[in-house]
Amino acid sequence: MIKKLYMPLLVAMVAVLTSCGSKLGELSSDYFTTNPQVLEAVGGKVPVTINGKFPEKYFSKKAVVTVTPVLKWDGGQAVGTPATFQGEKVEGNNQTIAYKAGGSYTMKTTFDYVPEMAKSELYLQFTAKVGKKEVEIPAVKIADGVLSTGEILTNAKYTVAASTPSQSTDKFQRIIKQAKEANIMFLIQQANVRANQLKTDEMNALNEQMGNIVADTKSLALTNVEVTAYASPDGELGLNETLAGNRESNATKYIKRQMKKQKMEGNVDTKYTAEDWDGFKTLVEKSNIQDKEVILRVLSMYNDPEKREAEIKNLSSVYATLADEILPQLRRARLTLNYEVIGRSDDEILNTYSTSPKDLSVEEMLYAATLVKSEADKKAVYEKTTSIYPNDYRAFNNLADIAYKNGDIAKATSYLQKAANLNAAAAEVNNNLGLIALINGDKAKAESYLSKSTGASKLNEAMGNLYVAQGQYDRAVSSFADAKTNSAAVAQIMAKDYNKAKNTLNAIANPDAYTSYLKAIVGARTNNASMVISNLADAVKKDNTMAQKALKDVEFSKYVTSSDFLNILK
């Protein structure tokens, strides 16, 4: 049972023990309080503020007393920061305690948390001298036990259960949209398609791809053909309108003849732009011509085409360059062949994997792992992927995910190291290395890894676990958001939002022993005895190690005399 401590304002007691007439002797625990009343581990530390009092006519004028907090448990102890006090006739720099009036003091200390502290006792130990004579002051117990709910994630077993690694995803697309383009260039103020424009490399490539689409209807499918024609932004607008329209018409006639020749069926969509100011701006931006910035400023200042053209022509020094280098590139018709590349079906991918996995791309291999149902089959696919594509980090990361979920942290670490060697910047790899670091208790390394995990699918969850480990519970709650996990519930419990923690725990899809144990803690903190008993019973049923944990857990100190409590923990 946790003893509640308080400091009375007026206490009139002190035992006088020494043979030298000193007023030092045994002190009652009533002279001390702790804040918090029940010690609690936060971020791997157990902080405590101790308020104490030396009563009236206790402290000898020649006394020097050192007070040392010591947290003791079966098999060990932790020594805190001491404080030294002196009587009125002692020369020194310590706090002076008056003989007649006594004196109060405050001392702070922090212990590094270890799990054994759950069942512990906090003592104040005294080292005292009056003059040169040593005086015995018996140690005083001022607190029992340490709440350790916030530290439960330091247990690797619980951390694994409460954390979800980030998987690497495939980029497989069954249907990939592709386009092949070719340009027909025209002479100034002309719209006829010249023979030399039909024999360019890009036009030959366009015609070849048309043939491929016709020949391979299983893997390729035409979407449409686009014809977009332009006139350069010089000369009369009406003339350019007619010119651009004729260029579109002639280019369309050509592509339709080609489609008919290759027996290709499909839509031809057409449009034209009388004056290609957008294309003009793009080419100028990419150029190194004189007065480049002036030209761009004119374009931003004026929207009227005639005004633009007039202002640019006024730049006589540069207009000749524009006419020779920029404007000819805008007199064109762009032919665009839009088509789809159709990949293997799910069945085809699985069949190919079974017969000839080397024929699959790395994206198809990674996708194949999502098609199989059992964990063993997924693992086999990823292992095969690493053998065929050893330079792709993703399969190694996903093998680490499987090992992690199975509690094989050593193997998960090994896979992640291989993944990191291939791609040290991969967000999901750094995310998962951060989880490993948390399991190993290295919060600094975890923070370093997670800082490089932007974009990882489970980053918010990982950061929530880090914040819990650091004792930043409000930040953890924010990071977890609406996640329904055990670790999110821990953050909410430590932030004292018990209703939210209860709702989170009730909504967990696959509750485990840890889930039930946390529900019991919520019950204990909200004085709901039936909630404590029923959920502890369920936790022990799922994992019998929970019984011994509960017996030592200060969360349940008020129930240790309950027969119902003790019966389920037998």
N, C-alpha and C positions, 0 to 999 in steps of 0.2 A: 504494500500500500504506500503510495506516495504521501509523504508527510507534508502538509501545508505549513509553510513557515511564515512568520510575520514578525515585525519589530514593534513591540509595544512602545508607546511614547514615554511611559513612566514605568520602569522596572526597578525594583529595590531588592536586588539580591546579588550576592557575590560570596563565594567561599574564600576564606583567607587561609592560605596554606603554608606558608614558609616559616622557617625558624629564625629568619633574620629580621622579622618585623616588616617585610615587604608586603604589599597589598596585592600581589599577583597570585592567582590560583585558578581553579577550574571555572570555565565559562559555560553558561547554558546556551543551547542552540537558539533560545529565544532572543538572543542578542544579534542574530544574523538572519538576513533574508537574501534570496537569490532572485535575479531577474534574467531569464524567466523563472517562474516558480519551479517548473519542471524543465530540466535541461533538454535541449533539442539540438540535434545535428543539422547544420545548415551548410550546404556546399562543402562537405567534407570536414567541417570544423564544428566544435561545440563551444560557442561563446557563452560567457556568463559574467554578469556584473554582481558583485557581492557587496552588500551594504552591512556594515558591522558597527558595533558600539562597545567601547570600554566604559563601564559604568562609573558612577561617582565613587571616589576614594578607593579605586582599584589600582590605578596605574602608579607605581612608585616613581618618585621624582628622579631617581637614578636608574630607572629601568630602560632597557632597549629590547624591543620585542619585534621579531620578524614573523609575519603571518604568511604561510604558504598554502595555496589551494592544491589538493591532491585528489584526483579521481581514481578510485580503486575498484578493481574487479577481480574475480577469481583468476589468479595467475598473472596479474599485471597491474600496472598503475601508470598514470600520466601526471607529471608535475607541472603546475601552472606557474604564473609569474608571481613572485613574492612581493610583499610590501613591508617596509620597516618603520617602526614608530619609536619615539623616545620620550622620556620624562622631561620635566621642566628644568632639571639641573644637568642635563646631558648636553654637551656641545656637539652639534652635528647638523646635517641638512635634511633630516627626516621630519615627518609630521610630528608635532609635539602634542602630547596628550596631557591635559591638566589633571592633577591628582584630585582636587576637590570636585571639579565639574565633570570629569571624564571627557569623552570625545567620540564623535562618530567619524566614520571614514567610508570611502568607496574604493573598491579595487576591481579591476577588470582583468580577465584572463581568457585564453582560448586554448582548447585542447584539440589536437588532431584526432579526428574520429576513427575508431576501429569498431567492428561489429560487437566485440565483447563488452563494450560500454553499455549495451542495452540493459544489462543487469549489473549495476555499479552503484557506488556511493561516493558522494563528494564530501571530503573532509577538509577542515582547516587545521593545519599543523603549526605549532608555535615553537620558536626558539627564543628563549628569554634569558637575559642577564640583569642582575641588579648590582651595579658596580662591576666587580670582577667575578661575582658568584653566579653560576648558572642556576636557573630556576625552572622547574618543570611546570608546564601548563598542558594538561591533557588535550589531545586532539578532539575536535568537535565535528560531528556529522551534521551537515546542513542541507543535504539533498539526496534523493534516491533515484537512480536510473537515468537513462537518456532516451528520449524519443528519437527513433531513427527512421521514421516513415519516409522522410525525404531522401534517405540514403539507400533505400532498398534497391535502386537501380545500379548501385555500385556492385551488386552481386551479378556476376556474369550471366547466370541462369536467368535472372529476371530481366536483365538488359536485353538479352537476345529475344526473349518473349515479348518485350515491350517496344521493340524497334523493328522497322521494316526497311531493308536495304533498297537502294535504287537500282533498277534493272536497266540494262542497255537495250535499246529498241532497234529493230530492223527498219530499213528504208524501202522494203519491198512494196512495189506498186504493181498490181496486175495490169492496169492500164496506165500507160505513160503517154502523155500528150507531147508530140514532137512537131517541129515545123522545119521546112526546107524553103529557103528564099533564093530568089534570083532577081536581078534588076535589068531592065531594058533601058538603055540610055538613049536620049533623043538629042538631035541638034537643035540649036536655037530656032524657035518659031516653026519647028517641024514636028509632025506627028507620025510619020511613016516608020515602021519597024525595019531597021536596016539588017541585012543578012548577017553581018559580022556580030550583031548583038545576040544572035541565036546560036552562036558557036563558042560562047565564053565558057570557062570552066564551071562557073556556078550554074549556068543554064544547062550544061551537060549533066551536072550532078542532079539538078531538079528533074530532068527527064528520066534519068536513071532511077531515081527514087520512085517516080510514077510507075515505072515498070516493075519495081520490087513490090509495090503495093498491090498491083494487079496479079502478080505471080504468087504472092504469099498471103492469101486472105485469112489464114488461120492466125498469123502473128501480126498482120498489119491491116489497118482499116482507115480509109479516107474519111476525114471529117468534112472538109470543104476546101475550095481553092479561092483565095482572095486576090483580087486585082485592084491595086491602088495606084492611081496616076497623079502626077504633079506637074505644075508649071513653076518656073522660078519667079520670085517676086520683083520682076522688072517689066516695064512696059505697061500698056493699057490693061485694066482689069478685065474688060469685056473680051479682049483678044485672048488673054490668059485663060479665061473661063472656057472658051471654045477650044483652045489648044489642049488644055488638060482633059477635057471631055473626049476629044479625038484620040488622044494617047491612050486613054482607058479603053475606048472602043476597039482600037487596033490591037492592043495587048490582049484583050479578052478574046478576040477572034483567033489569035494565035494559040492561046492556051486551050481553047475549045477544040481546035484542030488536033492538037497534040493528044488531048484526052480521047478523042474519037479514034485517032490512030492507034493508041495503046489500049483501046477498049475499056476505058475507065469511066465509070459513072459516078456522078456527084454534082453538088451545087457549086456554082461559080458566083461569088459575091463581089460586087464591084462598087467603087466609089472614086471620086477624084477631088483634088484640092487645087483651086485656081492659082493661088499664090502661097507657096510653102514657107511661111515666115518661121514656123517652128523649126523646120529643117535648117533654114538659114541661120537662126540663132545658135542651134547646136553646133553647126560647122564653124561658125565664127568663134564660139567659146573654145573649141578644140584647136584653133589655128594660132599662129604666131604673127599674124599680119599687123601692119602698122595701124595705130589708132583703134585697136581692138576694143578697148574700154569705152571709147567715144561712141562707137557703133552700137555697143550693147546698151549704153545709156539712152541713145535715141530710141531703141526698141522699147525700153521701159517707160519712156516719157510719152510716146505717141502710140495710139492704137489704130489711127486711121492709116490704111495702107499707102495712100497717095502722099500723105505727109511724111511717113517714114521714108519712102523712096526718094522724095525730094531732098530731105535732110541728108540722107546718105550720099546722094549724088553730089551734094555740095562739098563733100569731102573728096575733092577731085584727086588729091594725092593718093588716095587709097582705093577709089572706086575702080580703077583699072585692074587692080589686084583682085578685087571682088569679082569682077566680070570674068577674069581668066581662071581663078582658082575655086571660087565658091559657087557661083551661080550655075555653072555647067553640071555640077553634081546634083542639082535639084531638078533637072529636066529628065524625069524618069518615070517608069512604071514598075512597081514592085509586085512580083508574083510570089505568093506564099502558099505552099502546099502544107495544109494542116492535116495531120494524121495521128493515129493512135498505135502504139506498140503494145500488143496484147501478150501478157506473160502467161506462164503455166498456171493451170487451175490448181486448187488445193490437192486434188487427187493426183494430178500429174506430178506435183512437187513431191508428195509422199512416195509415189511409185519410183520416181527418179532417185530419191534418197535411198530407197531400198535396193535398187539395182546398180546405180552408178552415181553416187553422191558427188563425185568430182565434176560432174556435168552441171551441177547447180552453182549459181553465183553465191557469194558470201551473204547477200541479202536474202536469197532464197533459203539458204541453210538456216539462218537465224529465224526466218519466218517459219520454217518447218518445225522448229522447236515449239512454236505457239500452237501447232496443229495436233501435237501428240498430247495425250492426257496424263499419263503417269509421270511422276518425278524422275523415275529411273530412265524413262525414254527421253525426257528433256535433257537429262544429264548426258545421255549417250549422244544426242544430237550435238550438244555444245562441245563435247570432247572430240567428236569427228570434225566439227568446224575448226577447232584449234589445230588439228593435224593437217587439214587441207589449206586453211588460211591462217598460218601461225603469226602473221603480222597484224591481224585485226584484234584489237583489245577486247571487243565486246563479249565474245564467247567466254573469255577468261573471267570477266566481271560477273557474268551470269552464273558461271560455275561457283564463283565465290558466294553469290546470293543463295544458292542451294545449300552449300556447306554451312553458311551462317545460320540459316533457318533450322538446320539439323544439329546446331550446337557445336559443330566442328570448327572452332575459331582458328585453330592452327592452319587447317587446310584453306579456309576462307582467306586468311592472311596471305598464304602462299600464292593463291590465284590472283589476289588483288595486286600483289607486288609485280607479277607478270604483266597484268593489265597496265599498271602504272609505268612499267618500263617501256611499253609500247605507246602509251599516250598519257603522259603525266598531267596533262591539262583537262582530261575528261572529267566532267562535273560529277557523274555518277560514281566514278572510281574514288574521287576525293571524298564524296559523301560517305561511301562505305568504309573507307579508311578512317574517317572520323568516328564512325560507330565502333570500329575495332579499338581505336584509341580510348574511347569512353569505357569500353569493357575492361581495358587494361588500366583504367584509372588515371590516364594521362590527359587531363582536361586541356592543358595548353596545346598539346599536339592535336587534339580533337578540334579545338577552335581554329587552328592553323589550316587543317584539311577542309573544314566546313566553309572557311572563308573563300575557298577556291571551288565551291560546289554550286555556284549560281546556275540555275537552270535544271538542277537535278530534281527528279520527280518527287522525292521524299525529303527534300531539304528542310522544309518547315518542321517536319516531324523530328528530324535529326537535331535541328537547332533547339527544339523544345526539350529534347533529352539533355542537350548540353546545358541549357539554362537551369534545368532541374539539378543537374550535377553541380552547377555553380551556386545554387541557392537563390537564383533569380526567378522566383516562382511566378510573379506577375508577368514577366516577359515570356516565361514558358507557356503560361495560359494563353497569351496573345498569339504565340507562334503556333501552338497546336490548333488554335481556332476551334472548329467544330469536330475535330478528329475524335473518334470513338475508340480510344485505346487505353490500356492500363496506365501508360506513362502520362497521358493527358490527365487522367484522373488523379494521379499522384500530385501533379502540379496544382490542380484545383483544390485538393485536400490541403496542401501546404499553404495555399493562398486563402484558406478558410472559406472557400465557396463550396460548402458541403452538399447543397442541393444540386448544384451543377455536376459535382463529382458523382453523386448518386445516379443522375440521369445518364451521364457518360458511361458508367459501369453497366447500367441496365441495357444500354444500346449496343454493347460490344457484341459483334457477330459470333465470335467463337470464344466464349468466356473460359478461362482456365482457373487453376487454383489461386493464382495471384489475383485474379479478378474478384473472386469470393473473399479473399483475405482483405482486400482493400474495402470491399463493402462492409466487412466487419469493423474495420477501423472507422469508417464513416458512422456506423451505428454507435461505436464507443464514444465518438466525439459529439454525437447528438443525443446521447443518453437513451438510446434505443436498444434495450437489452435483447429483445427478441431478434433484432437485426444482427446483433453481435453473434448470438448463439447459432442461429440458422446458417449464417454465412461461414462461420468458422467450421461448423460441421461439414459443410460442402467443400471447403478448402482442404480440410484434412482428408476427406474421402478421395479427393483428386490427387493429393500429394501429402503423404503422411509426415513428411518433414515439417510441415506447417505447424504441427502440434507443439514441437519443442520451441519453434520460433515464437508462437503465441504465448507460451508459458514465460518467456523472458521479455516479452514486449511490454514496455511501460504503457502503451496504448490501452492495454487490458488490465491494468493494475487493480482497478476497482472490482474486477470480476474474479480474482484469484481465490476467493472464498466461496464462490458460487458452485454448488454441486453440478448444475447443468454445464457450467463452463469446464469444470474439471473432468466431467464424464466424457465429453467429446474429445478431450485431449489425452486420454489414457493410452 
